[in-house]
Amino acid sequence: MADKPLFQRILVANRGEIALRVIRTAQEMGIETVAVYSDADRNALHVRRADRAVRIGPPAPRDSYLRIDAILEAARAEGCDAVHPGYGFLSENARFSAACEEAGLVFLGPAPRAIAAMGDKVEARKLAAAAGVPLVPGLRQEARSDAELVEQAQKVGFPVMLKAAAGGGGKGIRIVHHEKDLLGAAQLARAEAKSAFADERIYLEKYLARPRHVEVQVMADRHGGVVAYGERECSVQRRHQKLVEESPCPVLTAEMRAAMCRSACDLARAVGYLGAGTVEFLWSEGNYYFMEMNTRLQVEHPITEMRFGVDLVREQIRVAAGLPVAPVPEPRGHAIEIRVNAEDPDSFLPSLGRISRLHLPGGPGVRLDSALYRGLEVTPHYDSMLAKLVVHAPDRAQAIARAIRALRETRVLGVATVIPAALRALESEAFRSGDYDTGILERITKAPPEPMREVAMLAAAVARFLNTGGPRVAPAGDDAAGALSPWVLAERMERLGRRPR
Ligand code: MV4
């Protein structure tokens, strides 16, 4: 006989692949789920897979997935006892966490105070400093006067970076190379911060050239227990949108990893954290510096799950129910995640349309977290991420080979995806060497095309298309015959508005 479930019924306040992800774990734990959906998501998989589903409004997020009142009303009407916020939307909204608790619902995340403290980057910096976590040299406080700003900038030395206290994730940052530009930049930064966040406070840090983005996954329980599940390397990004993440970080020594994990746990303890969180660091020339803490489960959490053999959503549910966090298993092998976004692979601009054909990858060490189905309409209302491909292998080289193999198996027709860009990154010398930084994707994207190779591939594809007389369900094979296989050609023709054959 199974134990009594930890909760009766969880409301999943999200959509897409993360809503499905949460529903899956809840089902395994014998917990019922309630989905919420906007009119755009009537036919979505999260709606079909949940035990129940409640419409909360029109497509625009502010009219649906961001409506605290509508979501709490759905939870009340359906008799829920807990709420999972997923990521994005209301996941880092202190008012939502508070409103859940006030409505007698367990919020599967940290308390409002911890969310608010980490949402304020200046407050987070103060807490981190007090907990002995290394910071980028700079101001401990918000810059209260121009004189203070100039004095601090001179002390840490140019270039410096101005950041909005209420910012994060790349919003409201500015690099200043010369003292003569400092006060002008500060004025602009304040104005920008005021209009974007209704909070004009800014602070100053030494600018680190070509850092890596390395983050630590933590989990905290209600009894003072805090654990870390190693790190994730997230430097393969463009304009603060990550594309590929891996774990472990290829350049971390065991000592550095232990120190980062200890710092992350110290910060979590210092803010009285509960549940899953991520402490982001900048890594530069063998040193690490606190950047910010994200008070949610992150998109890239599956690479941690694969390497540690844990289910982080299960742990979130267990600690929220008052159980102590389970011991952390020994990590094994190497994991890589690729985000499958509906975007043009060159410009990274959103690509909209209906998924007309779909072939999803499988095989050893492959996990696909996806809400994709044939017929899905990709609309401009939500994030462009359609799915996440996650692979796990005994070592890094095998993980890269596996990721490339699985990406080549994947076929999404009807919208453009970033799969070609991800393949370019995985195949690049910079990525293979492990010696890369946050500029990697920009450098690869800017690299001049190889005309002869392009021509050769096109010629091979055209020849094959003419020979076969149309698309076949064929493996992509090698570059010349495969990267532009009949499937890919069919996709291109379809995008030109013509049906092949
Ligand atoms: C920095 C930095 C260099 N030096 N701070 C960008 C997002 C925001 N959370 C902080 N960011 C950065 N802060 C100092 N002192 C470089 C970045 C940065 C970055 C950081 C992580 C991942 C990608 C990035 C891309 C450009 C700049």
Residues whose N, C-alpha, C, O or C-beta is under 5 A from the ligand:
A	BS01	MV4	V136 M161 G168 G169 G170 E205 K206 Y207 L208 H213 T438
